[in-house]
């Protein structure tokens, strides 16, 4: 573990899976089932799956699938993931405490998942309801496009340059950086090489502390991971 750094921002924008909740095993199980149904290589499908919208994953994996069939398949995966949330999801170390420390302050969850899946996972681990929840179906283009984080900043009425994005996946970091936000990566699902583009790198939400706040700013300390 390296030295600490202090960031002054106005709002915190979290990815959900891999940052606040650990749903990796359940997610990969459902997508392996999808791959099996369609004769795809499950290992290859999982390589760059995290942080991307369900519809984008399906479109990339099966580009020739008719739109109506794609919608049916997306609904099936969505239902499986939402139903599996209570038994297949847990809070990541430090996530509940960090969210509680932000009570009354501007923060958002920005996920590539759908609203039913995100809501089920937030409820399953006991996270407080975020002031703003941006999900994959609310934007025309998902991560790594900046649209999800730009929408979250807009809904919080905070300029993107005054937001910090906390992510675990390269696609999400690209989205946060393209939106003009400061980025912090947690090494919960990817190695440091994959997360090298982040402004700061930590092991988990437990290494992020809200030091103090004023009417318009938050001071956040990160216990920085050695690169």
LOTI-683005 format. One record per residue (C-alpha): residue number from 1; y, z, x; chain; residue in three letters. Coordinates in nm, 2 decimals, always signed. Last residue first. Layout:
     i    north       up     east   ch    aa
   NUM        Y        Z        X    A   ALA
...
***
This chain:
     i    north       up     east   ch    aa
   227    +0.06    -0.92    +0.13    A   UNK
   226    +0.09    -0.54    +0.12    A   UNK
   225    +0.13    -0.41    -0.23    A   UNK
   224    +0.47    -0.28    -0.32    A   UNK
   223    +0.52    +0.05    -0.50    A   UNK
   222    +0.77    -0.08    -0.75    A   UNK
   221    +1.07    +0.11    -0.87    A   UNK
   220    +1.26    +0.02    -1.18    A   UNK
   219    +1.62    +0.08    -1.26    A   UNK
   218    +1.71    -0.02    -1.61    A   UNK
   217    +2.04    -0.15    -1.72    A   UNK
   216    +2.27    -0.19    -2.03    A   UNK
   215    +2.33    +0.16    -2.18    A   UNK
   214    +2.21    +0.33    -1.87    A   UNK
   213    +1.86    +0.37    -1.73    A   UNK
   212    +1.67    +0.57    -1.48    A   UNK
   211    +1.36    +0.56    -1.26    A   UNK
   210    +1.12    +0.36    -1.47    A   UNK
   209    +0.81    +0.34    -1.25    A   UNK
   208    +0.58    +0.06    -1.16    A   UNK
   207    +0.27    +0.13    -0.94    A   UNK
   206    +0.07    +0.25    -1.24    A   UNK
   205    +0.13    -0.09    -1.38    A   UNK
   204    -0.13    -0.22    -1.13    A   UNK
   203    -0.17    -0.32    -0.76    A   UNK
   202    +0.18    -0.44    -0.70    A   UNK
   201    +0.34    -0.76    -0.57    A   UNK
   200    +0.71    -0.85    -0.57    A   UNK
   199    +0.90    -1.18    -0.59    A   UNK
   198    +0.58    -1.35    -0.70    A   UNK
   197    +0.49    -1.69    -0.54    A   UNK
   196    +0.21    -1.54    -0.34    A   UNK
   195    +0.01    -1.46    -0.65    A   UNK
   194    -0.29    -1.68    -0.58    A   UNK
   193    -0.30    -1.56    -0.22    A   UNK
   192    -0.28    -1.19    -0.34    A   UNK
   191    -0.60    -1.21    -0.54    A   UNK
   190    -0.62    -1.26    -0.91    A   UNK
   189    -0.72    -1.04    -1.21    A   UNK
   188    -0.56    -0.70    -1.16    A   UNK
   187    -0.34    -0.78    -0.86    A   UNK
   186    -0.02    -0.72    -1.05    A   UNK
   185    +0.26    -0.97    -1.00    A   UNK
   184    +0.64    -0.89    -1.03    A   UNK
   183    +0.88    -1.17    -1.11    A   UNK
   182    +1.26    -1.17    -1.14    A   UNK
   181    +1.35    -1.41    -1.42    A   UNK
   180    +1.50    -1.76    -1.41    A   UNK
   179    +1.29    -1.91    -1.68    A   UNK
   178    +1.11    -2.12    -1.41    A   UNK
   177    +1.02    -1.80    -1.23    A   UNK
   176    +0.87    -1.65    -1.54    A   UNK
   175    +0.67    -1.96    -1.63    A   UNK
   174    +0.54    -2.00    -1.28    A   UNK
   173    +0.44    -1.63    -1.27    A   UNK
   172    +0.26    -1.68    -1.60    A   UNK
   171    +0.06    -1.98    -1.47    A   UNK
   170    -0.03    -1.79    -1.15    A   UNK
   169    -0.18    -1.50    -1.34    A   UNK
   168    -0.12    -1.12    -1.34    A   UNK
   167    +0.23    -1.10    -1.48    A   UNK
   166    +0.53    -0.87    -1.50    A   UNK
   165    +0.85    -1.06    -1.58    A   UNK
   164    +1.18    -0.89    -1.50    A   UNK
   163    +1.48    -0.97    -1.71    A   UNK
   162    +1.85    -0.99    -1.61    A   UNK
   161    +1.83    -1.35    -1.50    A   UNK
   160    +1.68    -1.43    -1.84    A   UNK
   159    +2.00    -1.33    -2.02    A   UNK
   158    +1.93    -1.05    -2.27    A   UNK
   157    +1.96    -1.09    -2.65    A   UNK
   156    +1.61    -0.95    -2.69    A   UNK
   155    +1.51    -1.25    -2.90    A   UNK
   154    +1.67    -1.48    -2.64    A   UNK
   153    +1.49    -1.31    -2.35    A   UNK
   152    +1.16    -1.35    -2.54    A   UNK
   151    +1.23    -1.71    -2.62    A   UNK
   150    +1.31    -1.79    -2.25    A   UNK
   149    +0.98    -1.61    -2.15    A   UNK
   148    +0.77    -1.83    -2.39    A   UNK
   147    +0.96    -2.15    -2.30    A   UNK
   146    +0.92    -2.13    -1.92    A   UNK
   145    +0.63    -2.38    -1.91    A   UNK
   144    +0.34    -2.23    -1.71    A   UNK
   143    +0.28    -2.11    -1.98    A   UNK
   142    +0.29    -2.26    -2.33    A   UNK
   141    +0.48    -2.55    -2.48    A   UNK
   140    +0.59    -2.58    -2.84    A   UNK
   139    +0.64    -2.21    -2.87    A   UNK
   138    +0.56    -1.95    -3.14    A   UNK
   137    +0.19    -2.04    -3.15    A   UNK
   136    +0.13    -1.88    -2.81    A   UNK
   135    +0.27    -1.54    -2.89    A   UNK
   134    +0.60    -1.37    -2.84    A   UNK
   133    +0.62    -1.00    -2.94    A   UNK
   132    +0.95    -0.83    -2.94    A   UNK
   131    +1.03    -0.46    -2.99    A   UNK
   130    +0.68    -0.39    -2.86    A   UNK
   129    +0.44    -0.19    -3.08    A   UNK
   128    +0.33    +0.11    -2.88    A   UNK
   127    +0.00    +0.06    -2.69    A   UNK
   126    -0.30    +0.24    -2.84    A   UNK
   125    -0.58    +0.03    -2.67    A   UNK
   124    -0.72    -0.13    -2.99    A   UNK
   123    -0.38    -0.17    -3.15    A   UNK
   122    -0.24    -0.39    -2.87    A   UNK
   121    -0.56    -0.58    -2.86    A   UNK
   120    -0.57    -0.66    -3.23    A   UNK
   119    -0.20    -0.75    -3.23    A   UNK
   118    -0.25    -1.00    -2.95    A   UNK
   117    -0.56    -1.16    -3.11    A   UNK
   116    -0.39    -1.19    -3.45    A   UNK
   115    -0.07    -1.32    -3.30    A   UNK
   114    -0.23    -1.58    -3.08    A   UNK
   113    -0.28    -1.55    -2.71    A   UNK
   112    -0.05    -1.70    -2.45    A   UNK
   111    +0.12    -1.37    -2.43    A   UNK
   110    +0.48    -1.24    -2.40    A   UNK
   109    +0.51    -0.87    -2.47    A   UNK
   108    +0.86    -0.76    -2.49    A   UNK
   107    +1.10    -0.49    -2.36    A   UNK
   106    +1.45    -0.38    -2.44    A   UNK
   105    +1.48    +0.01    -2.42    A   UNK
   104    +1.42    +0.27    -2.69    A   UNK
   103    +1.08    +0.36    -2.55    A   UNK
   102    +1.05    +0.21    -2.20    A   UNK
   101    +0.87    +0.52    -2.05    A   UNK
   100    +0.61    +0.49    -2.32    A   UNK
    99    +0.52    +0.13    -2.21    A   UNK
    98    +0.49    +0.25    -1.85    A   UNK
    97    +0.26    +0.54    -1.95    A   UNK
    96    +0.04    +0.32    -2.16    A   UNK
    95    +0.00    +0.06    -1.89    A   UNK
    94    -0.07    +0.30    -1.60    A   UNK
    93    -0.43    +0.19    -1.55    A   UNK
    92    -0.51    -0.11    -1.77    A   UNK
    91    -0.57    -0.02    -2.13    A   UNK
    90    -0.92    -0.12    -2.26    A   UNK
    89    -1.05    -0.41    -2.46    A   UNK
    88    -1.40    -0.53    -2.56    A   UNK
    87    -1.50    -0.28    -2.83    A   UNK
    86    -1.19    -0.28    -3.05    A   UNK
    85    -1.09    -0.64    -2.94    A   UNK
    84    -1.41    -0.82    -3.04    A   UNK
    83    -1.29    -0.91    -3.39    A   UNK
    82    -0.97    -1.06    -3.25    A   UNK
    81    -1.15    -1.26    -2.98    A   UNK
    80    -1.42    -1.40    -3.21    A   UNK
    79    -1.16    -1.49    -3.48    A   UNK
    78    -0.94    -1.67    -3.22    A   UNK
    77    -1.24    -1.86    -3.08    A   UNK
    76    -1.33    -1.98    -3.43    A   UNK
    75    -0.97    -2.07    -3.52    A   UNK
    74    -0.94    -2.27    -3.20    A   UNK
    73    -1.26    -2.46    -3.28    A   UNK
    72    -1.13    -2.54    -3.63    A   UNK
    71    -0.80    -2.66    -3.49    A   UNK
    70    -0.97    -2.88    -3.23    A   UNK
    69    -1.18    -3.03    -3.50    A   UNK
    68    -0.87    -3.12    -3.69    A   UNK
    67    -0.70    -3.26    -3.38    A   UNK
    66    -1.00    -3.49    -3.30    A   UNK
    65    -1.17    -3.40    -2.97    A   UNK
    64    -1.11    -3.66    -2.69    A   UNK
    63    -0.93    -3.43    -2.46    A   UNK
    62    -1.21    -3.17    -2.46    A   UNK
    61    -1.15    -2.93    -2.18    A   UNK
    60    -0.77    -2.99    -2.16    A   UNK
    59    -0.72    -2.98    -2.53    A   UNK
    58    -0.93    -2.67    -2.56    A   UNK
    57    -0.74    -2.48    -2.29    A   UNK
    56    -0.41    -2.60    -2.43    A   UNK
    55    -0.50    -2.48    -2.78    A   UNK
    54    -0.61    -2.14    -2.65    A   UNK
    53    -0.28    -2.09    -2.46    A   UNK
    52    -0.29    -2.03    -2.08    A   UNK
    51    -0.26    -1.71    -1.88    A   UNK
    50    -0.62    -1.70    -1.77    A   UNK
    49    -0.82    -2.03    -1.79    A   UNK
    48    -0.79    -2.18    -1.45    A   UNK
    47    -1.14    -2.12    -1.31    A   UNK
    46    -1.30    -2.02    -1.64    A   UNK
    45    -1.38    -2.38    -1.75    A   UNK
    44    -1.55    -2.46    -1.42    A   UNK
    43    -1.78    -2.16    -1.46    A   UNK
    42    -1.86    -2.25    -1.82    A   UNK
    41    -1.96    -2.61    -1.73    A   UNK
    40    -1.94    -2.79    -2.06    A   UNK
    39    -2.20    -2.89    -2.32    A   UNK
    38    -1.98    -2.83    -2.62    A   UNK
    37    -2.14    -2.52    -2.77    A   UNK
    36    -2.21    -2.38    -2.42    A   UNK
    35    -1.85    -2.41    -2.32    A   UNK
    34    -1.74    -2.23    -2.63    A   UNK
    33    -1.99    -1.95    -2.56    A   UNK
    32    -1.86    -1.93    -2.21    A   UNK
    31    -1.51    -1.90    -2.36    A   UNK
    30    -1.62    -1.61    -2.58    A   UNK
    29    -1.78    -1.42    -2.29    A   UNK
    28    -1.49    -1.49    -2.06    A   UNK
    27    -1.25    -1.33    -2.31    A   UNK
    26    -1.47    -1.03    -2.36    A   UNK
    25    -1.51    -0.96    -1.99    A   UNK
    24    -1.14    -1.01    -1.92    A   UNK
    23    -1.00    -0.80    -2.19    A   UNK
    22    -0.82    -0.55    -1.97    A   UNK
    21    -0.49    -0.46    -2.14    A   UNK
    20    -0.14    -0.41    -2.01    A   UNK
    19    -0.12    -0.66    -1.73    A   UNK
    18    -0.45    -0.86    -1.73    A   UNK
    17    -0.40    -0.96    -2.09    A   UNK
    16    -0.06    -0.88    -2.22    A   UNK
    15    +0.22    -1.05    -2.01    A   UNK
    14    +0.51    -0.82    -2.00    A   UNK
    13    +0.88    -0.88    -2.02    A   UNK
    12    +1.11    -0.60    -1.91    A   UNK
    11    +1.48    -0.59    -2.00    A   UNK
    10    +1.82    -0.52    -1.85    A   UNK
     9    +1.73    -0.53    -1.48    A   UNK
     8    +1.78    -0.33    -1.16    A   UNK
     7    +1.49    -0.36    -0.92    A   UNK
     6    +1.39    -0.10    -0.66    A   UNK
     5    +1.14    -0.15    -0.38    A   UNK
     4    +0.87    +0.07    -0.25    A   UNK
     3    +0.69    +0.04    +0.09    A   UNK
     2    +0.34    -0.09    +0.14    A   UNK
     1    +0.00    +0.00    +0.00    A   UNK
***
